[in-house]
Amino acid sequence: MADVIMIGVPGDSKVYIADLKAGTVTAMDEAGQAAANSLRAGDAAYVKGVNFAVAVDAIEPAAAGVFDTH
């Protein structure tokens, strides 16, 4: 199982790193950001090693199992 997930969402130029073991989410540094943005160009989704991901507007619906709020 992966311990780190990189996340980018449309409309936000930053890419974030979620460290699942530490329970933290931080923005990537500039070098990592540049590499990630080359994959994000053109709004194409790049998915690898993740079998479930949904963007929602708030944590409350997601925590309740409602994933179609975005």
trRosetta pair geometry for C-beta under 8 A, 3 or more apart (Angstrom, degrees):
i j d omega theta_ij theta_ji phi_ij phi_ji
2 5 6.3 98 119 -69 130 78
2 20 7.5 105 112 6 71 137
2 49 5.4 86 -42 155 141 129
2 50 7.9 -56 35 -75 147 71
3 19 6.9 10 146 -158 86 65
3 20 5.3 -136 -163 48 51 102
3 21 5.1 -3 -161 -21 113 108
4 17 6.0 -11 -169 -172 107 97
4 18 6.9 156 -156 80 53 54
4 19 5.6 -17 -104 -105 84 60
4 20 6.9 -140 -75 4 32 86
5 17 7.5 153 79 -156 41 50
5 18 4.6 -11 60 57 92 106
5 20 6.9 66 -3 -43 99 105
5 50 6.7 81 -134 -87 119 120
6 15 5.7 12 -178 168 102 113
6 16 7.1 158 -156 82 53 44
6 17 5.6 -24 -100 -99 70 67
6 18 7.7 -169 -80 18 21 76
6 28 7.2 27 -136 -63 108 126
6 36 6.5 -142 168 -113 139 133
7 15 6.9 160 78 -165 39 66
7 16 4.8 -22 62 63 95 95
7 17 7.8 174 18 -83 78 20
7 18 6.1 44 -9 -15 120 110
7 25 7.7 -25 36 -146 130 117
7 53 8.0 -176 -118 -148 99 131
8 12 7.0 -161 -164 83 65 96
8 14 7.4 -163 -120 106 82 43
8 15 4.4 -38 -75 -107 104 82
8 16 7.3 160 -76 16 51 70
8 36 6.4 160 -50 157 138 124
8 40 5.6 -74 116 -95 159 138
9 12 5.0 43 68 31 88 117
9 55 5.7 117 -126 -111 120 139
10 43 6.6 35 -106 -132 114 98
13 37 7.5 10 -170 -103 79 124
14 27 4.8 -52 -169 -134 133 111
14 28 7.1 168 -172 31 80 82
14 33 6.8 -57 -136 -122 58 119
15 27 7.4 106 73 -156 43 66
15 28 4.8 3 81 5 93 129
15 32 7.1 -124 76 130 123 95
15 33 5.8 171 29 -118 102 66
15 36 4.1 -32 -20 116 167 160
15 37 7.2 -140 -27 -54 121 71
15 40 7.5 -156 -73 -39 116 141
16 25 5.3 21 169 180 126 98
16 26 6.7 162 -155 84 80 25
16 27 5.7 -55 -101 -97 70 47
16 28 6.9 -146 -102 -23 18 79
17 25 7.0 170 83 -150 43 54
17 26 5.6 -18 57 63 91 77
17 27 7.7 76 13 172 81 7
17 28 5.7 103 -28 -76 104 77
17 32 7.8 -9 -50 141 123 155
18 24 7.4 179 -149 95 49 44
18 25 4.7 -16 -99 -100 75 88
19 22 4.1 14 112 38 124 109
19 23 7.2 -36 91 19 82 21
19 24 4.9 10 47 56 106 87
19 25 7.6 -165 18 -77 67 39
19 26 7.8 13 -6 11 105 99
20 23 7.4 28 -171 -73 29 44
27 33 7.7 12 166 -78 92 118
28 32 3.8 -119 180 97 120 120
28 33 4.8 162 92 -62 112 73
28 36 6.3 118 37 0 168 142
29 32 5.2 85 55 18 72 104
29 33 6.7 -129 101 -12 32 96
30 33 5.3 -55 -142 35 30 118
30 34 6.4 33 159 -23 65 101
31 34 6.0 -51 -152 30 30 110
31 35 6.8 25 153 -13 62 106
32 35 5.8 -57 -151 38 35 110
32 36 6.1 31 154 -17 69 109
33 36 5.8 -59 -145 40 28 109
33 37 6.1 28 158 -21 65 109
34 37 5.9 -55 -143 35 27 110
34 38 6.9 34 154 -26 60 99
35 38 6.0 -50 -160 22 32 113
35 39 7.5 22 148 -8 61 102
36 39 5.9 -61 -163 38 41 107
36 40 6.2 33 145 -18 73 112
37 40 5.1 -57 -139 42 41 112
37 41 6.8 70 156 -51 65 80
38 41 6.1 -21 -159 -13 33 116
39 46 4.7 -12 161 -31 116 166
40 43 7.6 21 172 -90 71 27
40 44 7.7 -176 -155 57 32 66
40 46 7.0 -99 -79 7 54 119
41 44 7.7 6 84 24 50 96
47 50 5.8 -102 -163 54 91 103
47 53 7.5 -158 -122 27 113 136
50 53 5.3 25 148 -35 135 118
54 62 7.4 173 89 -117 113 109
54 67 4.5 7 136 -169 167 115
54 70 7.5 177 167 10 83 130
55 70 4.9 74 104 -89 84 172
56 59 7.7 125 92 -86 120 28
56 61 5.9 -147 -178 78 139 111
56 62 4.7 176 45 -59 157 111
56 66 7.9 114 -132 104 142 73
56 67 6.2 -108 -70 -148 122 51
56 69 4.8 52 -151 58 94 106
56 70 5.2 -127 -114 -43 35 103
57 61 7.5 44 55 29 82 130
57 69 5.2 -107 22 127 98 107
57 70 5.6 162 -37 -93 80 69
58 61 5.9 88 73 11 91 94
58 62 7.4 -168 97 0 50 95
58 69 6.9 -67 33 123 81 150
59 62 5.7 -70 -153 46 40 110
59 63 5.7 40 156 -25 77 110
60 63 5.9 -57 -144 36 26 110
60 64 6.5 15 159 -11 62 111
61 64 5.7 -68 -151 44 32 106
61 66 3.9 -76 -175 77 93 111
61 67 7.5 169 133 -72 102 24
61 69 4.6 93 85 -36 163 151
62 65 7.7 65 -177 -58 30 13
62 66 6.9 -92 -72 67 28 62
62 67 6.4 64 -115 -99 73 65
62 69 7.6 -107 -51 26 75 128
66 69 6.1 68 128 -41 102 111
